[in-house]
Amino acid sequence: MFQKFLSVMALLGALAACAPGGTGQSDPRPDILRDYQLTGLNFAAMADLTISEDNFIYPHADIVWHGDVQGDRIAQIAAIFQEAAARVQADRSDITPDTKKVVVDVTLIRFHGVTRRAEFTTGGVHHIVFDLTVRDAATDAVIEPTRRVIANLEAWGGNINAEIDGQGVTQKIRVTDFLAKTLAEQLR
């Protein structure tokens, strides 16, 4: 009975963690007043990024993504960033005529998710690094110069991951939610 109680408590704790959270140590943002409405995201990836499909605990590569079926990983990651940006666009309910419309340029440096093996054993960290530039949507002028954003999201492992994943909270959902929160924070 006590073991079942502990199992339920662990599951509830994991569900409470469904809200995107994470850490980052990004370049400092300029100290300016921000009132932005995100209207678009331009995605690019560094040309020399290495990609691994290995199912090791920690493959050595710039891109490790097993949250989609095997395919064009950069296109899959671009789609995640676009979805995150669309959520940021939809979440602004306080738009005024003075709200500055912006577009962000994202250049992917690293997207290190977890493999299926890590996901179902040890867990780990989704380590996402990208350069971000904020531009005026009307003039394309740079409002905020390029800065490096480093974002880390804990990846569940073992039984907790299996239970949460079975309820539909996949790593793709968690990473997309986390990136939406990260982009929103960068524009506040």
NUVEX-227082 format. One record per residue: x negated, y, z of N, C-alpha, C in turn. Coordinates in pm, 1 decimal. Last residue first. Example, Ala and Ser with C-alpha at 12.3 -4.5 7.8 and 13.67 -1.06 7.14 Angstrom:
# residues 2
{r {-1285.0, -225.0, 708.0}, {-1367.0, -106.0, 714.0}, {-1290.0, 3.0, 787.0}}
{r {-1319.0, -569.0, 780.0}, {-1230.0, -450.0, 780.0}, {-1320.0, -330.0, 780.0}}
# end
This chain:
# residues 188
{r {-1004.1, 3947.2, -2353.4}, {-943.0, 4028.5, -2245.7}, {-1039.8, 4127.9, -2192.3}}
{r {-1123.4, 3775.6, -2524.1}, {-1059.6, 3892.6, -2582.9}, {-988.0, 3979.9, -2480.2}}
{r {-1213.6, 3564.2, -2377.8}, {-1313.6, 3643.7, -2447.1}, {-1253.9, 3772.7, -2503.4}}
{r {-972.2, 3449.7, -2297.1}, {-1057.1, 3516.1, -2197.3}, {-1161.6, 3605.5, -2263.7}}
{r {-888.9, 3339.0, -2541.3}, {-808.3, 3444.8, -2477.7}, {-893.1, 3521.4, -2376.2}}
{r {-1088.3, 3144.3, -2577.8}, {-1074.8, 3255.6, -2672.8}, {-997.3, 3371.4, -2610.4}}
{r {-1029.3, 2978.7, -2352.5}, {-1160.8, 3040.7, -2367.9}, {-1154.1, 3160.2, -2463.1}}
{r {-767.6, 2891.3, -2408.9}, {-794.4, 2970.5, -2288.0}, {-927.4, 3045.2, -2300.5}}
{r {-822.9, 2750.6, -2644.1}, {-727.6, 2861.9, -2646.9}, {-750.7, 2951.9, -2525.8}}
{r {-997.0, 2555.9, -2543.8}, {-1047.9, 2655.8, -2638.1}, {-953.3, 2774.6, -2650.2}}
{r {-815.8, 2412.9, -2380.4}, {-932.2, 2478.9, -2321.5}, {-988.9, 2586.2, -2414.4}}
{r {-638.6, 2308.1, -2571.2}, {-589.1, 2397.2, -2465.0}, {-703.8, 2479.1, -2406.1}}
{r {-824.8, 2148.6, -2711.3}, {-754.0, 2257.2, -2779.6}, {-699.2, 2357.4, -2678.6}}
{r {-900.6, 1967.4, -2510.7}, {-1001.5, 2054.9, -2570.3}, {-934.5, 2172.6, -2641.0}}
{r {-653.8, 1837.4, -2454.4}, {-725.8, 1910.7, -2349.1}, {-825.1, 2009.6, -2408.6}}
{r {-596.8, 1723.8, -2705.9}, {-503.6, 1818.9, -2644.7}, {-576.2, 1902.4, -2540.1}}
{r {-817.7, 1554.5, -2732.4}, {-792.9, 1659.2, -2832.3}, {-699.2, 1765.9, -2775.5}}
{r {-791.8, 1375.6, -2523.9}, {-901.6, 1472.8, -2518.3}, {-881.1, 1582.8, -2621.1}}
{r {-435.6, 1362.8, -2444.0}, {-558.5, 1315.0, -2506.2}, {-669.4, 1418.7, -2492.9}}
{r {-186.1, 1288.2, -2285.8}, {-278.7, 1399.2, -2265.3}, {-416.2, 1352.0, -2314.2}}
{r {-21.5, 1067.1, -2304.0}, {-25.0, 1159.8, -2417.0}, {-116.8, 1279.0, -2399.4}}
{r {-37.9, 879.2, -2115.5}, {76.0, 969.7, -2103.0}, {74.7, 1077.4, -2210.8}}
{r {-277.3, 760.7, -2171.3}, {-155.7, 683.9, -2196.8}, {-29.9, 767.4, -2186.4}}
{r {-445.3, 955.2, -2069.5}, {-440.1, 936.3, -2213.9}, {-313.6, 859.6, -2252.6}}
{r {-402.5, 901.5, -1797.2}, {-363.5, 1030.8, -1853.7}, {-350.1, 1021.4, -2005.4}}
{r {-504.2, 637.6, -1776.0}, {-367.2, 669.4, -1734.9}, {-318.3, 799.1, -1799.3}}
{r {-766.6, 666.8, -1871.7}, {-675.7, 571.6, -1936.5}, {-530.7, 603.9, -1902.4}}
{r {-873.3, 855.2, -1689.1}, {-860.0, 888.5, -1830.6}, {-759.2, 797.1, -1898.8}}
{r {-863.5, 697.8, -1457.1}, {-788.6, 824.1, -1463.5}, {-767.7, 863.7, -1608.6}}
{r {-1036.5, 483.2, -1520.8}, {-893.6, 460.5, -1501.3}, {-810.8, 588.8, -1510.1}}
{r {-1288.3, 651.1, -1715.2}, {-1234.7, 533.5, -1646.0}, {-1084.8, 529.1, -1636.7}}
{r {-1300.6, 1012.7, -1705.9}, {-1346.3, 880.1, -1744.6}, {-1270.3, 772.1, -1669.8}}
{r {-1258.5, 1343.4, -1836.6}, {-1226.8, 1236.0, -1744.0}, {-1281.1, 1104.8, -1796.2}}
{r {-1472.6, 1602.9, -1877.9}, {-1404.7, 1494.5, -1949.7}, {-1381.1, 1380.8, -1851.8}}
{r {-1473.5, 1947.6, -1811.1}, {-1492.2, 1811.8, -1760.7}, {-1410.4, 1713.5, -1844.1}}
{r {-1604.1, 2174.3, -2036.0}, {-1480.5, 2120.1, -1980.7}, {-1506.8, 1977.4, -1935.8}}
{r {-1779.1, 2467.5, -2103.2}, {-1786.3, 2327.7, -2060.4}, {-1655.5, 2287.7, -1994.6}}
{r {-1907.8, 2696.7, -2332.2}, {-1790.5, 2652.7, -2257.2}, {-1801.2, 2503.3, -2227.9}}
{r {-2065.3, 2980.7, -2424.0}, {-2093.3, 2843.4, -2382.3}, {-1978.8, 2801.1, -2291.6}}
{r {-2110.5, 3208.2, -2674.5}, {-2014.1, 3159.1, -2576.9}, {-2047.1, 3012.9, -2550.0}}
{r {-2303.8, 3484.0, -2769.5}, {-2298.6, 3338.0, -2755.1}, {-2199.6, 3302.8, -2644.9}}
{r {-2191.7, 3749.8, -2979.8}, {-2239.8, 3700.2, -2850.6}, {-2221.9, 3548.8, -2847.9}}
{r {-2198.9, 4014.1, -3207.1}, {-2204.5, 3869.7, -3184.6}, {-2260.9, 3838.5, -3046.8}}
{r {-2030.2, 4315.6, -3100.7}, {-2133.5, 4239.4, -3170.7}, {-2133.5, 4092.7, -3128.7}}
{r {-1712.8, 4432.5, -3151.4}, {-1800.2, 4374.8, -3049.8}, {-1902.7, 4288.4, -3122.0}}
{r {-1637.3, 4540.8, -3392.9}, {-1598.1, 4609.7, -3270.2}, {-1688.4, 4563.2, -3155.7}}
{r {-1728.2, 4578.1, -3720.8}, {-1758.8, 4505.5, -3598.2}, {-1723.4, 4592.7, -3478.6}}
{r {-1471.4, 4623.3, -3963.4}, {-1585.1, 4676.9, -3887.4}, {-1604.0, 4595.6, -3759.7}}
{r {-1249.4, 4560.0, -4105.0}, {-1353.7, 4457.7, -4098.2}, {-1478.7, 4507.0, -4024.5}}
{r {-1024.3, 4718.0, -4098.9}, {-1143.7, 4770.7, -4166.0}, {-1257.7, 4669.8, -4177.4}}
{r {-819.7, 4561.7, -3978.3}, {-790.0, 4651.0, -4090.7}, {-914.7, 4690.7, -4168.3}}
{r {-930.4, 4417.0, -3768.3}, {-859.5, 4344.9, -3874.4}, {-834.5, 4431.7, -3996.7}}
{r {-1249.5, 4454.8, -3643.6}, {-1123.8, 4525.9, -3667.2}, {-1055.2, 4458.0, -3786.2}}
{r {-1398.0, 4167.5, -3486.8}, {-1389.3, 4266.2, -3594.9}, {-1252.4, 4332.4, -3597.5}}
{r {-1625.6, 4003.8, -3280.8}, {-1491.1, 4061.8, -3287.6}, {-1492.8, 4173.9, -3390.7}}
{r {-1793.5, 3698.1, -3286.9}, {-1798.3, 3838.8, -3325.3}, {-1655.0, 3887.5, -3336.9}}
{r {-1956.6, 3435.5, -3126.0}, {-1829.6, 3504.5, -3146.0}, {-1856.0, 3650.5, -3179.5}}
{r {-2099.8, 3115.5, -3147.9}, {-2120.4, 3260.1, -3151.7}, {-1988.3, 3324.7, -3190.5}}
{r {-2060.1, 2836.5, -2924.3}, {-2035.5, 2905.7, -3050.4}, {-2069.7, 3052.3, -3035.0}}
{r {-2044.6, 2522.5, -2779.2}, {-2122.8, 2644.8, -2790.2}, {-2092.7, 2707.3, -2925.8}}
{r {-1923.7, 2293.5, -2551.6}, {-1893.2, 2365.5, -2675.1}, {-1968.2, 2498.3, -2673.0}}
{r {-1898.2, 1989.3, -2417.2}, {-1990.6, 2103.3, -2418.2}, {-1977.2, 2171.9, -2553.2}}
{r {-1722.5, 1804.0, -2208.7}, {-1707.6, 1859.0, -2343.1}, {-1789.7, 1987.5, -2341.5}}
{r {-1876.5, 1562.2, -2008.2}, {-1846.0, 1704.3, -2026.6}, {-1828.5, 1732.0, -2175.5}}
{r {-1757.9, 1260.7, -1861.5}, {-1868.3, 1347.9, -1900.9}, {-1822.8, 1491.7, -1909.8}}
{r {-1690.2, 910.7, -1821.7}, {-1644.9, 1048.4, -1841.1}, {-1763.6, 1132.4, -1883.5}}
{r {-1761.1, 639.6, -1795.8}, {-1820.7, 739.4, -1706.9}, {-1756.4, 876.8, -1711.4}}
{r {-1532.4, 497.2, -1956.7}, {-1620.6, 450.5, -1850.0}, {-1658.8, 566.5, -1758.7}}
{r {-1385.0, 602.2, -2160.1}, {-1324.5, 492.8, -2085.7}, {-1416.0, 433.1, -1980.2}}
{r {-1553.7, 800.3, -2257.5}, {-1418.9, 836.2, -2214.9}, {-1358.0, 726.4, -2126.8}}
{r {-1776.4, 661.5, -2343.8}, {-1787.5, 748.8, -2226.2}, {-1649.8, 780.3, -2169.5}}
{r {-1653.9, 529.5, -2562.3}, {-1721.6, 453.5, -2457.1}, {-1734.0, 537.4, -2329.5}}
{r {-1568.7, 738.4, -2719.4}, {-1468.5, 649.7, -2659.2}, {-1530.7, 570.7, -2544.7}}
{r {-1767.4, 1028.9, -2634.7}, {-1735.0, 912.7, -2716.6}, {-1626.3, 830.9, -2647.5}}
{r {-1691.6, 1374.3, -2592.7}, {-1733.0, 1245.8, -2538.0}, {-1689.1, 1134.6, -2632.6}}
{r {-1835.1, 1652.8, -2766.1}, {-1728.7, 1589.7, -2689.1}, {-1781.4, 1461.4, -2628.7}}
{r {-2001.8, 1909.5, -2844.6}, {-2037.9, 1777.7, -2794.1}, {-1925.8, 1727.5, -2704.4}}
{r {-2081.0, 2117.4, -3057.9}, {-1950.4, 2067.7, -3015.3}, {-1972.5, 1924.3, -2972.0}}
{r {-2266.3, 2407.8, -3131.9}, {-2264.0, 2272.8, -3073.6}, {-2120.9, 2240.0, -3032.7}}
{r {-2218.3, 2625.3, -3295.0}, {-2356.5, 2589.9, -3264.9}, {-2363.3, 2445.3, -3215.6}}
{r {-2001.2, 2785.0, -3517.4}, {-2022.9, 2670.4, -3429.9}, {-2171.3, 2638.9, -3418.4}}
{r {-1895.2, 3103.0, -3515.3}, {-1997.2, 3017.5, -3578.3}, {-2031.3, 2908.0, -3479.3}}
{r {-1617.3, 3296.1, -3569.0}, {-1673.2, 3192.3, -3483.5}, {-1773.2, 3112.6, -3566.1}}
{r {-1490.0, 3611.6, -3570.2}, {-1575.8, 3520.3, -3645.5}, {-1635.2, 3423.9, -3544.8}}
{r {-1161.5, 3733.7, -3527.9}, {-1287.6, 3688.3, -3469.7}, {-1358.6, 3596.2, -3568.0}}
{r {-982.8, 4033.2, -3575.7}, {-1017.2, 3901.6, -3629.6}, {-1146.9, 3861.6, -3561.4}}
{r {-730.7, 4242.0, -3428.0}, {-867.4, 4196.6, -3449.7}, {-870.0, 4058.3, -3514.1}}
{r {-552.7, 4533.7, -3366.3}, {-550.5, 4404.0, -3433.2}, {-693.4, 4364.9, -3467.3}}
{r {-492.1, 4697.9, -3067.7}, {-583.5, 4685.0, -3180.6}, {-577.6, 4543.1, -3235.5}}
{r {-197.1, 4851.5, -2970.0}, {-277.8, 4730.0, -2958.5}, {-361.5, 4712.7, -3084.5}}
{r {-23.8, 5058.3, -3002.6}, {-165.2, 5091.4, -2984.6}, {-256.3, 4968.5, -2974.6}}
{r {229.0, 4946.4, -3008.8}, {175.5, 5003.4, -3133.3}, {26.3, 5037.5, -3123.2}}
{r {181.3, 4643.5, -2814.1}, {232.2, 4779.6, -2830.4}, {179.6, 4833.4, -2963.7}}
{r {249.9, 4326.0, -2679.4}, {194.9, 4403.1, -2791.1}, {262.9, 4540.3, -2797.3}}
{r {293.2, 4128.2, -2489.8}, {284.4, 4267.5, -2446.4}, {224.1, 4357.8, -2554.5}}
{r {274.8, 3870.1, -2551.4}, {411.5, 3923.7, -2548.4}, {412.1, 4072.3, -2515.1}}
{r {70.2, 3647.2, -2689.3}, {73.4, 3791.5, -2657.1}, {216.4, 3842.3, -2665.7}}
{r {74.3, 3383.8, -2774.0}, {88.5, 3410.7, -2630.6}, {95.0, 3558.5, -2594.8}}
{r {18.5, 3362.8, -3042.4}, {157.4, 3345.1, -2999.3}, {179.4, 3385.1, -2854.1}}
{r {-260.1, 3392.2, -3046.3}, {-174.7, 3487.9, -3117.7}, {-32.4, 3482.3, -3064.6}}
{r {-335.6, 3164.8, -2905.5}, {-368.9, 3295.9, -2849.4}, {-280.3, 3401.5, -2915.1}}
{r {-249.3, 2972.0, -3087.6}, {-187.6, 2978.6, -2954.7}, {-214.6, 3113.5, -2888.3}}
{r {-421.7, 3023.2, -3298.5}, {-277.3, 3040.2, -3319.3}, {-204.5, 3048.7, -3185.3}}
{r {-664.9, 2948.8, -3179.5}, {-641.4, 3089.5, -3214.7}, {-492.5, 3116.4, -3235.7}}
{r {-621.7, 2671.4, -3162.9}, {-644.0, 2749.4, -3040.1}, {-616.6, 2897.6, -3066.8}}
{r {-606.4, 2612.6, -3436.4}, {-490.0, 2589.5, -3350.0}, {-502.7, 2669.3, -3220.7}}
{r {-869.2, 2677.3, -3509.4}, {-756.4, 2749.9, -3569.6}, {-630.6, 2733.7, -3486.0}}
{r {-1015.4, 2488.9, -3357.5}, {-1033.6, 2633.0, -3332.5}, {-916.7, 2712.6, -3389.8}}
{r {-919.1, 2256.4, -3482.9}, {-897.5, 2276.5, -3339.0}, {-911.7, 2424.5, -3305.0}}
{r {-1013.2, 2294.3, -3742.4}, {-868.8, 2289.0, -3719.8}, {-835.8, 2309.2, -3571.7}}
{r {-1288.3, 2274.5, -3695.1}, {-1232.7, 2401.0, -3745.9}, {-1082.2, 2405.1, -3720.7}}
{r {-1296.7, 2005.2, -3626.4}, {-1327.1, 2104.8, -3523.5}, {-1275.0, 2241.9, -3566.4}}
{r {-1237.1, 1894.3, -3876.2}, {-1151.5, 1865.2, -3760.7}, {-1171.8, 1969.0, -3650.3}}
{r {-1451.0, 1988.1, -4028.9}, {-1314.5, 2029.4, -4064.3}, {-1218.7, 2004.4, -3947.9}}
{r {-1655.1, 1848.5, -3897.0}, {-1655.2, 1994.9, -3895.9}, {-1516.7, 2048.4, -3932.3}}
{r {-1588.4, 1579.6, -3948.8}, {-1586.2, 1631.8, -3811.7}, {-1583.8, 1784.4, -3807.8}}
{r {-1416.6, 1408.9, -4160.6}, {-1497.2, 1530.6, -4166.9}, {-1488.5, 1601.7, -4031.7}}
{r {-1381.9, 1103.3, -3975.7}, {-1363.1, 1183.6, -4095.5}, {-1456.2, 1302.2, -4092.9}}
{r {-1208.2, 891.3, -3756.2}, {-1335.5, 923.3, -3821.7}, {-1307.8, 994.5, -3953.8}}
{r {-946.2, 1061.1, -3580.6}, {-995.8, 946.4, -3656.3}, {-1124.8, 987.2, -3726.8}}
{r {-1044.6, 1258.0, -3293.0}, {-967.3, 1237.9, -3415.9}, {-1018.9, 1110.8, -3481.6}}
{r {-1224.5, 1257.1, -3089.8}, {-1085.5, 1285.3, -3055.4}, {-991.3, 1280.0, -3173.9}}
{r {-1491.0, 1239.0, -3107.3}, {-1418.5, 1115.1, -3130.1}, {-1270.9, 1131.5, -3095.4}}
{r {-1771.5, 1409.6, -3179.2}, {-1627.0, 1427.9, -3165.1}, {-1558.1, 1299.1, -3204.4}}
{r {-2052.9, 1572.4, -3159.1}, {-2002.0, 1442.0, -3117.5}, {-1853.4, 1464.4, -3093.0}}
{r {-2301.2, 1757.6, -3297.6}, {-2157.3, 1733.2, -3302.2}, {-2130.1, 1588.4, -3266.0}}
{r {-2570.4, 1737.5, -3245.6}, {-2503.1, 1864.3, -3219.9}, {-2351.9, 1846.9, -3213.8}}
{r {-2693.3, 1446.1, -3069.9}, {-2650.2, 1515.8, -3191.3}, {-2585.1, 1646.3, -3149.6}}
{r {-2732.6, 1162.0, -2919.1}, {-2813.0, 1283.7, -2937.7}, {-2778.5, 1344.8, -3073.3}}
{r {-2466.7, 1027.5, -2721.3}, {-2541.4, 1034.8, -2848.2}, {-2616.4, 1167.6, -2858.6}}
{r {-2410.9, 884.4, -2444.5}, {-2452.0, 1021.4, -2476.6}, {-2533.5, 1022.2, -2605.8}}
{r {-2299.7, 627.9, -2464.8}, {-2256.4, 716.4, -2356.9}, {-2290.6, 860.6, -2391.1}}
{r {-2219.6, 562.6, -2811.8}, {-2303.0, 550.7, -2692.8}, {-2243.8, 639.4, -2584.0}}
{r {-2117.9, 528.4, -3073.3}, {-2031.2, 514.2, -2957.5}, {-2114.4, 483.1, -2833.0}}
{r {-2201.7, 754.7, -3333.7}, {-2239.6, 648.4, -3241.9}, {-2147.6, 648.0, -3120.9}}
{r {-2168.7, 954.8, -3504.4}, {-2050.1, 870.7, -3487.9}, {-2079.5, 755.7, -3391.9}}
{r {-2300.3, 1278.6, -3498.3}, {-2315.1, 1138.9, -3460.5}, {-2179.2, 1072.4, -3448.5}}
{r {-2459.8, 1532.6, -3681.6}, {-2332.7, 1471.4, -3642.0}, {-2358.1, 1325.6, -3609.2}}
{r {-2639.6, 1837.6, -3666.1}, {-2639.7, 1691.5, -3678.3}, {-2509.5, 1637.8, -3620.6}}
{r {-2643.2, 2138.5, -3852.6}, {-2592.5, 2063.4, -3738.3}, {-2596.9, 1912.8, -3765.9}}
{r {-2732.8, 2328.3, -4037.4}, {-2818.9, 2214.7, -4005.0}, {-2771.7, 2132.4, -3885.6}}
{r {-2552.1, 2540.5, -4066.5}, {-2572.1, 2446.2, -4176.7}, {-2647.0, 2320.0, -4136.5}}
{r {-2305.7, 2617.8, -3825.6}, {-2446.4, 2624.1, -3865.4}, {-2471.8, 2512.2, -3967.0}}
{r {-1981.0, 2684.6, -3948.6}, {-2069.4, 2600.2, -3868.5}, {-2211.3, 2618.5, -3918.5}}
{r {-1704.9, 2908.3, -3912.1}, {-1820.6, 2857.7, -3987.1}, {-1899.9, 2769.7, -3891.9}}
{r {-1390.2, 3065.3, -3931.6}, {-1473.2, 2959.7, -3873.4}, {-1586.4, 2923.5, -3968.5}}
{r {-1211.7, 3339.5, -3837.6}, {-1296.9, 3288.2, -3945.2}, {-1393.2, 3188.6, -3883.0}}
{r {-889.7, 3402.6, -3735.4}, {-1017.9, 3347.0, -3693.5}, {-1089.1, 3293.9, -3816.4}}
{r {-649.3, 3664.6, -3666.0}, {-713.1, 3562.2, -3747.2}, {-845.7, 3517.4, -3689.5}}
{r {-541.4, 3838.8, -3488.7}, {-463.9, 3813.1, -3610.7}, {-528.6, 3707.4, -3699.8}}
{r {-504.9, 3923.2, -3156.9}, {-578.4, 3837.5, -3248.6}, {-490.6, 3806.8, -3369.1}}
{r {-496.2, 4228.4, -3030.3}, {-403.2, 4130.4, -3083.7}, {-481.2, 4049.3, -3186.4}}
{r {-642.4, 4379.2, -2742.0}, {-652.7, 4318.3, -2874.6}, {-533.6, 4228.2, -2904.6}}
{r {-765.6, 4581.7, -2562.6}, {-622.9, 4560.7, -2584.6}, {-612.1, 4508.0, -2727.1}}
{r {-1026.1, 4645.2, -2340.2}, {-976.7, 4560.4, -2448.5}, {-824.5, 4557.3, -2447.8}}
{r {-1277.8, 4864.4, -2264.0}, {-1136.6, 4837.3, -2245.0}, {-1087.0, 4758.2, -2365.0}}
{r {-1603.5, 4717.6, -2208.8}, {-1511.6, 4809.0, -2277.2}, {-1368.5, 4771.2, -2242.3}}
{r {-1889.3, 4603.3, -2181.5}, {-1798.4, 4655.4, -2080.6}, {-1711.3, 4763.0, -2144.4}}
{r {-1951.0, 4317.4, -2382.6}, {-1961.0, 4462.4, -2363.5}, {-1855.2, 4508.0, -2263.9}}
{r {-2024.7, 4015.7, -2206.3}, {-1939.8, 4090.4, -2298.7}, {-1963.7, 4238.5, -2276.9}}
{r {-2320.9, 3820.3, -2186.5}, {-2230.6, 3919.9, -2128.6}, {-2150.1, 3991.3, -2237.5}}
{r {-2301.0, 3485.2, -2306.7}, {-2366.2, 3615.6, -2308.1}, {-2269.7, 3716.7, -2248.3}}
{r {-2168.7, 3237.6, -2075.5}, {-2177.4, 3307.1, -2202.4}, {-2262.8, 3431.9, -2190.5}}
{r {-2126.1, 2987.7, -1938.6}, {-2230.0, 3084.3, -1907.4}, {-2261.9, 3157.9, -2036.0}}
{r {-1842.9, 2824.7, -1796.2}, {-1918.2, 2877.0, -1908.6}, {-2024.4, 2971.6, -1859.1}}
{r {-1608.7, 2567.3, -1719.5}, {-1709.3, 2666.0, -1684.6}, {-1777.2, 2715.0, -1810.0}}
{r {-1260.0, 2506.0, -1679.2}, {-1394.3, 2473.7, -1721.1}, {-1487.6, 2584.3, -1679.2}}
{r {-932.7, 2409.0, -1763.1}, {-1026.3, 2474.6, -1674.8}, {-1164.8, 2438.8, -1722.2}}
{r {-601.9, 2378.0, -1850.3}, {-739.0, 2390.0, -1896.6}, {-823.0, 2466.5, -1795.7}}
{r {-421.5, 2159.2, -1653.4}, {-435.5, 2299.3, -1692.3}, {-580.5, 2319.7, -1732.1}}
{r {-472.8, 1911.5, -1553.9}, {-436.7, 1923.1, -1695.3}, {-443.5, 2067.0, -1743.2}}
{r {-509.7, 1884.1, -1288.2}, {-623.3, 1936.6, -1364.2}, {-592.5, 1948.7, -1512.5}}
{r {-285.2, 1758.9, -1213.7}, {-298.1, 1899.5, -1177.1}, {-411.7, 1963.8, -1254.1}}
{r {-354.9, 1504.8, -1301.1}, {-250.2, 1578.4, -1372.2}, {-255.4, 1726.7, -1338.4}}
{r {-546.6, 1442.5, -1109.2}, {-586.3, 1452.5, -1249.8}, {-482.5, 1529.6, -1329.7}}
{r {-386.1, 1436.6, -883.2}, {-497.1, 1531.1, -891.3}, {-541.6, 1551.1, -1034.5}}
{r {-220.8, 1222.7, -950.1}, {-164.0, 1356.2, -934.0}, {-271.0, 1463.2, -941.2}}
{r {-412.7, 1016.2, -951.1}, {-339.8, 1048.7, -1073.6}, {-279.0, 1188.7, -1064.6}}
{r {-486.7, 1017.0, -683.5}, {-588.2, 1044.2, -786.7}, {-520.4, 1085.0, -916.6}}
{r {-240.6, 946.8, -568.3}, {-300.7, 1076.8, -536.9}, {-406.5, 1114.7, -641.4}}
{r {-210.6, 687.2, -669.7}, {-112.4, 789.6, -705.7}, {-170.4, 928.9, -680.1}}
{r {-429.4, 565.0, -543.1}, {-420.9, 566.3, -689.0}, {-324.9, 675.4, -736.1}}
{r {-359.8, 593.1, -274.8}, {-480.1, 658.9, -325.5}, {-477.6, 669.2, -477.4}}
{r {-128.1, 429.8, -275.7}, {-118.8, 570.6, -240.2}, {-238.9, 648.1, -294.1}}
{r {-245.9, 183.3, -334.4}, {-151.7, 240.1, -430.5}, {-134.8, 390.3, -404.6}}
{r {-391.8, 151.9, -98.4}, {-464.2, 160.8, -226.5}, {-373.1, 220.3, -333.5}}
{r {-187.7, 128.2, 87.2}, {-276.2, 244.4, 94.6}, {-351.7, 264.3, -36.2}}
{r {-82.0, -118.9, 0.0}, {0.0, 0.0, 0.0}, {-87.0, 126.1, 0.0}}
# end
